[in-house]
Amino acid sequence: MSNLELGIYSFPLVLLLIFLRLPIGLAMLLVGLGGSWIIMGSTVPILARLKGETYSTFSSYSLSIIPLFLLMGQFATLGGMSQSLFRASNAWLGHRKGGVAMSAIGACAGFGAICGSSLATAATMAQVALPELRRYGYSNALATGTLAAGGTLGVLIPPSVVLVIYAILAEQNIAKLFLAAFVPGILAAIGYMIVIAIYVRISPGSAGSAERMPYRERFKALAEVWPVLIVFIAVVGGIYTGIFTPTEAAAVGAAGTGLIAFVNGGLTRETLVQSILMTASATAMIFFIVFGAAIYNSFLALSQLPAEAALYITSQGFDPWMVMVGILIFYLILGCFMDSLSMILLTVPIFFPIVSVLDYGLGAEEFAIWFGILVLVVVEVGLITPPVGMNLFVINAMAKDIPIVQTYRGVGPFVLSDIVRTVLLTAFPVISLFMVRWLY
């Protein structure tokens, strides 16, 4: 068996191990080490590579942004920011048809701007919004489907942990990727609200509405959101005015949300320890997957699979847009079985060299940014695609009395909205790139 064939067969082998319930990081680590051993024929260079990869992976300055954003999300929850966001959204939208569900989407978008994690956004907002959705007579399908879809905004709206990982893999500027994700993130939130508006008109009995609040109460609720605005402006404004690097901005954001949580009484010695432990646990999980991917990607480089695949695609004269569509469809299918971070780490080192040599009418940097946003969007769709969309299980764990089949049914229209948005972003790259071009 040639090295190239070994690289080709390794991909389905990793998927098989994952389907057999082996942790994704361990699956990539074992296949990467085994494949490297077969190619090199000795354990000595493998052990040396293992040592080198360990240092080079975890000494990355960019990776330190991940625990800081995760910690910021923990502090934001303790500071009551999720409740204030939902109250403000509900004050302005709750009286409309489907308004409470729209309020949940708006609150998810706001919380995603200070969190960076889809699962954390879904779990946090479910605690806040699900009782209200039930109180106003929303059907189980619409309530859980709304919260599962809204949770994906935690990944799509910057800061995004997934975008940080993509930036490291593709060697791109994190700040530019964050900026490019803003418009797609806003389009996602608007699209979900449109879905809710159509849903409640087709099925009027699936939703109730809250009382119309006087404007004095609305502005009062809106004023309670000022801590979120301050943190968001400090983090994002600091990055794009050049005051902070993205990593420094994450540290400022974590410190700011921690201070707000302390002032609001949510941050005590016990909750601080708990937040640090939960952040450490999530970070260790992510870093182990990153390490396993680094070993596996080193093996792929030895097998020459990415380079040979890129050469084959260009030599066959395939239409670049058909190749892109095929990759995006593959991501949508893979999203039914894998989580977003695993998909990014497993596939980007293979797909990015292939598509980067094709002509899409964009410069190298603009293409890498555009492709990163497309990957982020389809990965986000995977989070709510049955049967194993991660957000679906998070919501189902929060609403144990609701059969997950109802959540599957409720999330369907939101998946359709995501597919429409993916088509638009693919057909019109300027949607993702115009803010980057304007600022840079």
C-alpha positions as CSV (number, residue, x, y, z in Angstrom):
1,M,0.0,0.0,0.0
2,S,1.4,3.4,-1.0
3,N,1.6,6.4,1.4
4,L,-1.1,8.1,-0.6
5,E,-3.5,5.1,-0.3
6,L,-2.7,5.0,3.4
7,G,-3.7,8.6,3.8
8,I,-7.0,8.0,1.8
9,Y,-8.0,5.0,3.9
10,S,-7.2,6.8,7.1
11,F,-10.1,9.2,6.8
12,P,-12.9,6.5,6.8
13,L,-11.0,4.7,9.6
14,V,-11.1,7.8,11.8
15,L,-14.8,8.1,11.1
16,L,-15.4,4.4,11.9
17,L,-13.6,4.8,15.2
18,I,-15.7,7.9,16.0
19,F,-18.9,6.0,15.2
20,L,-17.7,3.2,17.5
21,R,-17.8,5.9,20.3
22,L,-14.1,6.5,20.5
23,P,-13.4,10.1,21.5
24,I,-12.6,12.1,18.4
25,G,-9.2,13.4,19.7
26,L,-8.1,9.9,20.6
27,A,-9.3,8.5,17.2
28,M,-7.2,11.1,15.3
29,L,-4.2,10.6,17.6
30,L,-4.2,6.8,17.2
31,V,-4.7,6.8,13.5
32,G,-2.1,9.6,13.1
33,L,0.5,7.7,15.2
34,G,-0.2,4.4,13.5
35,G,0.0,5.9,10.0
36,S,3.2,7.7,10.8
37,W,4.8,4.5,12.1
38,I,3.9,2.6,8.9
39,I,5.3,5.4,6.7
40,M,8.5,6.0,8.8
41,G,9.1,2.4,9.8
42,S,10.5,3.3,13.2
43,T,9.2,4.6,16.5
44,V,12.1,7.0,17.1
45,P,11.0,9.8,14.7
46,I,7.4,9.3,15.9
47,L,8.4,9.9,19.5
48,A,10.4,12.9,18.5
49,R,7.5,14.2,16.5
50,L,5.2,13.5,19.4
51,K,7.4,15.7,21.6
52,G,7.7,18.4,19.1
53,E,4.0,18.5,18.2
54,T,3.1,18.7,21.9
55,Y,5.2,21.8,22.4
56,S,4.4,23.5,19.1
57,T,0.6,22.9,19.5
58,F,0.2,24.1,23.1
59,S,2.7,26.9,23.0
60,S,0.5,28.7,20.4
61,Y,-0.3,32.1,21.7
62,S,-3.5,32.2,19.7
63,L,-4.9,29.1,21.5
64,S,-4.9,31.0,24.8
65,I,-7.9,32.9,23.5
66,I,-10.1,29.8,23.9
67,P,-10.1,29.4,27.7
68,L,-10.5,33.1,28.1
69,F,-13.6,33.3,26.0
70,L,-15.0,30.2,27.7
71,L,-14.4,31.8,31.1
72,M,-16.1,35.0,29.9
73,G,-19.1,32.9,29.1
74,Q,-19.1,31.4,32.6
75,F,-18.9,34.8,34.2
76,A,-21.6,36.2,31.9
77,T,-24.0,33.5,33.1
78,L,-23.2,34.2,36.7
79,G,-23.7,38.0,36.1
80,G,-27.3,37.5,35.1
81,M,-26.6,38.8,31.6
82,S,-28.7,36.1,29.9
83,Q,-31.7,37.1,32.0
84,S,-31.3,40.8,31.2
85,L,-30.9,40.2,27.5
86,F,-34.1,38.1,27.4
87,R,-36.1,40.6,29.4
88,A,-35.0,43.4,27.1
89,S,-35.8,41.4,24.0
90,N,-39.2,40.3,25.4
91,A,-40.1,43.8,26.4
92,W,-39.9,45.0,22.8
93,L,-40.9,41.8,20.9
94,G,-43.0,39.7,23.3
95,H,-46.4,41.1,22.4
96,R,-46.1,40.2,18.7
97,K,-47.1,36.9,17.1
98,G,-44.3,34.5,18.1
99,G,-42.7,37.4,19.9
100,V,-41.5,35.5,22.9
101,A,-39.7,33.0,20.6
102,M,-38.2,36.0,18.7
103,S,-37.1,37.4,22.0
104,A,-35.2,34.2,22.7
105,I,-33.4,34.4,19.4
106,G,-32.5,38.1,20.1
107,A,-31.2,37.1,23.5
108,C,-29.2,34.2,22.1
109,A,-27.6,36.6,19.6
110,G,-26.7,39.0,22.4
111,F,-25.3,36.3,24.6
112,G,-23.4,34.8,21.7
113,A,-21.6,38.1,21.4
114,I,-20.0,37.6,24.8
115,C,-19.8,33.8,24.9
116,G,-18.4,32.1,21.8
117,S,-19.8,28.7,22.5
118,S,-23.0,27.3,20.9
119,L,-23.6,24.7,23.6
120,A,-23.2,27.2,26.4
121,T,-25.5,29.6,24.7
122,A,-28.2,27.0,24.1
123,A,-28.0,25.7,27.7
124,T,-27.9,29.1,29.3
125,M,-30.8,30.6,27.3
126,A,-32.9,27.4,27.7
127,Q,-32.8,27.9,31.4
128,V,-34.0,31.5,31.0
129,A,-36.4,31.3,28.0
130,L,-38.0,27.9,28.2
131,P,-40.2,28.5,31.2
132,E,-41.5,31.7,29.6
133,L,-42.2,30.0,26.3
134,R,-44.2,27.4,28.1
135,R,-46.0,30.0,30.2
136,Y,-47.2,31.7,27.0
137,G,-48.5,28.5,25.4
138,Y,-45.7,27.8,22.9
139,S,-45.8,24.2,21.5
140,N,-43.0,21.9,22.6
141,A,-41.7,21.7,19.0
142,L,-41.5,25.4,18.4
143,A,-40.1,26.2,21.9
144,T,-37.3,23.6,21.8
145,G,-36.6,24.1,18.1
146,T,-36.2,27.9,18.6
147,L,-33.7,27.4,21.5
148,A,-31.7,24.8,19.7
149,A,-31.4,27.1,16.6
150,G,-30.8,30.2,18.7
151,G,-27.9,28.5,20.4
152,T,-26.0,28.2,17.1
153,L,-25.6,32.0,17.2
154,G,-23.1,31.5,20.0
155,V,-20.8,30.0,17.3
156,L,-21.7,32.3,14.5
157,I,-21.6,35.7,16.2
158,P,-18.1,36.7,17.3
159,P,-16.3,35.9,19.4
160,S,-16.3,32.3,18.1
161,V,-14.2,29.4,19.4
162,V,-14.6,27.6,16.1
163,L,-13.4,30.6,14.1
164,V,-10.3,30.7,16.3
165,I,-9.5,27.1,15.5
166,Y,-10.1,27.7,11.8
167,A,-7.8,30.7,11.9
168,I,-5.0,28.7,13.4
169,L,-5.5,25.8,10.9
170,A,-5.7,28.1,7.9
171,E,-3.1,30.6,9.2
172,Q,-5.5,33.5,9.0
173,N,-6.1,36.7,10.9
174,I,-8.5,36.1,13.8
175,A,-9.7,39.7,13.9
176,K,-10.6,39.7,10.2
177,L,-12.5,36.4,10.5
178,F,-14.5,37.8,13.5
179,L,-15.4,40.9,11.4
180,A,-16.4,38.8,8.4
181,A,-18.8,36.7,10.6
182,F,-20.8,39.7,11.8
183,V,-23.1,40.1,8.8
184,P,-23.8,36.3,8.4
185,G,-24.5,36.2,12.2
186,I,-27.0,39.0,11.9
187,L,-28.6,37.4,8.9
188,A,-28.9,34.2,10.8
189,A,-30.8,35.9,13.7
190,I,-33.1,37.7,11.2
191,G,-33.7,34.5,9.3
192,Y,-34.7,32.7,12.5
193,M,-37.1,35.4,13.4
194,I,-38.7,35.2,9.9
195,V,-39.1,31.5,10.3
196,I,-40.9,32.0,13.7
197,A,-43.2,34.6,12.1
198,I,-44.1,32.2,9.3
199,Y,-44.4,29.3,11.7
200,V,-47.0,30.9,14.0
201,R,-49.1,32.1,11.1
202,I,-49.2,28.6,9.5
203,S,-49.9,27.1,12.9
204,P,-51.7,29.7,15.0
205,G,-52.2,27.4,18.0
206,S,-48.4,26.8,18.4
207,A,-47.7,30.1,20.1
208,G,-49.2,32.8,22.4
209,S,-48.1,36.3,23.0
210,A,-47.1,38.4,26.0
211,E,-48.8,41.6,27.1
212,R,-47.7,44.8,25.4
213,M,-45.4,46.7,27.8
214,P,-45.4,50.5,28.1
215,Y,-42.4,52.3,26.6
216,R,-41.2,53.3,30.0
217,E,-40.9,49.6,31.0
218,R,-39.3,48.8,27.7
219,F,-36.5,51.4,28.0
220,K,-36.0,50.3,31.6
221,A,-35.5,46.7,30.5
222,L,-33.2,47.9,27.7
223,A,-31.1,49.9,30.2
224,E,-30.4,46.7,32.1
225,V,-28.4,45.4,29.2
226,W,-25.6,48.0,29.6
227,P,-23.1,45.5,31.0
228,V,-23.4,43.4,27.9
229,L,-22.9,46.5,25.7
230,I,-19.9,47.6,27.7
231,V,-18.2,44.2,27.5
232,F,-19.0,43.9,23.8
233,I,-17.7,47.4,23.0
234,A,-14.6,46.9,25.1
235,V,-13.7,43.5,23.4
236,V,-14.7,44.2,19.8
237,G,-13.8,47.9,19.9
238,G,-10.5,47.2,21.5
239,I,-9.6,44.7,18.7
240,Y,-10.6,46.9,15.7
241,T,-9.1,50.1,17.1
242,G,-5.8,48.3,17.6
243,I,-5.8,48.7,21.4
244,F,-5.9,44.9,22.0
245,T,-5.0,41.8,20.2
246,P,-7.8,39.3,20.1
247,T,-6.2,37.4,22.9
248,E,-5.8,40.5,25.0
249,A,-9.4,41.4,24.3
250,A,-10.5,38.0,25.5
251,A,-8.6,38.6,28.8
252,V,-10.2,42.1,29.1
253,G,-13.7,40.6,28.4
254,A,-13.2,37.8,31.0
255,A,-12.0,40.3,33.6
256,G,-14.9,42.7,32.8
257,T,-17.6,40.0,32.9
258,G,-16.1,38.7,36.1
259,L,-16.3,42.1,37.7
260,I,-19.9,42.5,36.6
261,A,-20.8,39.1,38.0
262,F,-19.1,40.0,41.3
263,V,-21.0,43.4,41.6
264,N,-24.3,41.6,40.8
265,G,-23.6,39.0,43.5
266,G,-23.3,36.0,41.2
267,L,-19.5,35.6,41.6
268,T,-18.6,34.1,45.0
269,R,-15.6,32.0,46.1
270,E,-17.6,28.9,45.4
271,T,-18.9,29.9,41.9
272,L,-15.5,31.2,41.0
273,V,-13.9,27.8,41.7
274,Q,-16.8,26.1,39.8
275,S,-16.4,28.4,36.8
276,I,-12.6,27.8,36.7
277,L,-13.1,24.1,36.9
278,M,-15.7,24.0,34.2
279,T,-13.6,26.2,32.0
280,A,-10.6,24.0,32.6
281,S,-12.6,20.9,31.7
282,A,-13.9,22.3,28.5
283,T,-10.5,23.7,27.5
284,A,-8.8,20.3,28.2
285,M,-11.4,18.6,26.0
286,I,-10.8,21.1,23.1
287,F,-7.1,21.1,23.5
288,F,-6.9,17.3,23.4
289,I,-8.9,17.3,20.2
290,V,-6.6,20.0,18.8
291,F,-3.6,17.8,19.7
292,G,-5.0,14.7,18.2
293,A,-5.7,16.7,15.0
294,A,-2.2,18.0,14.9
295,I,-0.8,14.5,15.0
296,Y,-3.2,13.3,12.4
297,N,-2.5,16.3,10.1
298,S,1.2,15.6,10.4
299,F,0.6,12.1,9.2
300,L,-1.5,13.4,6.3
301,A,1.4,15.7,5.3
302,L,3.7,12.6,5.3
303,S,1.2,10.7,3.1
304,Q,1.0,13.7,0.7
305,L,-2.8,13.3,0.6
306,P,-3.7,17.1,0.7
307,A,-1.2,18.0,-2.0
308,E,-2.1,15.1,-4.2
309,A,-5.8,15.7,-3.8
310,A,-5.3,19.4,-4.8
311,L,-3.2,18.3,-7.8
312,Y,-5.9,15.8,-8.9
313,I,-8.7,18.3,-8.7
314,T,-6.9,20.9,-10.7
315,S,-5.7,18.4,-13.3
316,Q,-9.2,17.0,-13.9
317,G,-10.6,20.5,-14.7
318,F,-13.5,20.2,-12.3
319,D,-15.7,23.4,-12.0
320,P,-14.6,25.2,-8.9
321,W,-18.2,26.0,-7.8
322,M,-19.2,22.3,-8.1
323,V,-16.2,21.4,-5.9
324,M,-17.3,24.0,-3.3
325,V,-20.9,22.8,-3.4
326,G,-19.8,19.2,-3.0
327,I,-17.7,20.1,0.0
328,L,-20.5,22.0,1.6
329,I,-23.0,19.2,1.1
330,F,-20.4,16.8,2.6
331,Y,-20.2,19.1,5.7
332,L,-24.0,19.1,6.0
333,I,-24.1,15.3,5.9
334,L,-21.2,14.9,8.3
335,G,-22.8,17.4,10.7
336,C,-25.5,14.8,11.3
337,F,-23.0,12.6,13.1
338,M,-20.1,14.9,14.4
339,D,-19.7,18.0,16.5
340,S,-18.6,21.2,14.9
341,L,-15.1,21.4,16.3
342,S,-14.3,17.8,15.3
343,M,-15.4,18.5,11.8
344,I,-13.2,21.6,11.5
345,L,-10.1,19.9,12.8
346,L,-10.6,16.7,10.8
347,T,-11.5,18.2,7.4
348,V,-10.0,21.7,7.0
349,P,-6.4,20.4,6.6
350,I,-7.7,18.2,3.7
351,F,-10.2,20.5,2.0
352,F,-8.5,23.9,2.4
353,P,-5.5,22.9,0.2
354,I,-7.9,21.6,-2.4
355,V,-10.1,24.6,-2.8
356,S,-7.3,27.2,-2.3
357,V,-5.8,26.3,-5.7
358,L,-9.1,26.8,-7.5
359,D,-10.2,30.1,-9.0
360,Y,-13.1,31.8,-7.3
361,G,-12.2,35.3,-8.4
362,L,-10.8,36.3,-5.0
363,G,-7.4,36.9,-3.6
364,A,-5.7,34.3,-1.3
365,E,-6.6,36.0,2.0
366,E,-10.1,36.9,0.9
367,F,-10.8,33.4,-0.2
368,A,-9.5,31.9,3.0
369,I,-11.8,34.3,5.0
370,W,-14.8,33.5,2.8
371,F,-14.3,29.8,2.9
372,G,-13.9,30.0,6.7
373,I,-17.3,31.7,7.0
374,L,-18.9,29.1,4.7
375,V,-17.4,26.3,6.8
376,L,-18.6,28.0,10.0
377,V,-22.1,28.4,8.7
378,V,-22.5,24.7,7.5
379,V,-20.9,23.5,10.7
380,E,-23.5,25.6,12.6
381,V,-26.2,23.8,10.6
382,G,-24.8,20.5,11.8
383,L,-25.4,21.5,15.4
384,I,-29.1,21.4,14.8
385,T,-29.3,18.6,12.2
386,P,-30.9,15.4,13.4
387,P,-30.1,12.7,14.5
388,V,-27.1,13.9,16.6
389,G,-27.0,17.6,16.4
390,M,-25.3,18.6,19.7
391,N,-27.7,21.5,20.4
392,L,-30.7,19.2,20.1
393,F,-29.4,17.0,22.9
394,V,-28.5,20.0,25.1
395,I,-32.1,21.3,24.8
396,N,-33.5,17.9,25.3
397,A,-31.5,17.6,28.5
398,M,-33.0,20.9,29.7
399,A,-36.5,19.8,28.8
400,K,-36.6,16.1,29.7
401,D,-40.3,15.8,29.5
402,I,-40.4,16.8,25.8
403,P,-39.7,13.9,23.4
404,I,-36.7,14.6,21.2
405,V,-38.7,13.7,18.1
406,Q,-40.7,16.9,18.7
407,T,-37.5,18.9,18.9
408,Y,-36.5,17.3,15.6
409,R,-39.8,18.5,14.1
410,G,-39.5,22.0,15.5
411,V,-36.0,22.6,14.3
412,G,-36.7,21.6,10.7
413,P,-37.8,25.1,9.4
414,F,-34.7,26.6,11.0
415,V,-32.5,24.2,9.1
416,L,-34.2,25.3,5.9
417,S,-33.4,28.9,6.8
418,D,-29.8,28.0,7.3
419,I,-29.6,26.3,3.9
420,V,-31.1,29.4,2.2
421,R,-28.5,31.5,4.0
422,T,-25.7,29.2,3.0
423,V,-26.7,29.4,-0.6
424,L,-26.7,33.3,-0.4
425,L,-23.3,33.4,1.2
426,T,-21.9,31.0,-1.3
427,A,-23.3,32.8,-4.3
428,F,-22.4,36.3,-3.0
429,P,-19.0,36.3,-1.2
430,V,-19.3,40.1,-0.8
431,I,-21.8,39.5,2.0
432,S,-19.0,38.1,4.1
433,L,-16.2,40.2,2.8
434,F,-17.5,43.8,2.5
435,M,-16.9,44.7,6.2
436,V,-13.3,43.4,6.0
437,R,-12.7,45.3,2.8
438,W,-14.3,48.5,4.4
439,L,-12.2,48.4,7.5
440,Y,-8.9,47.0,6.2
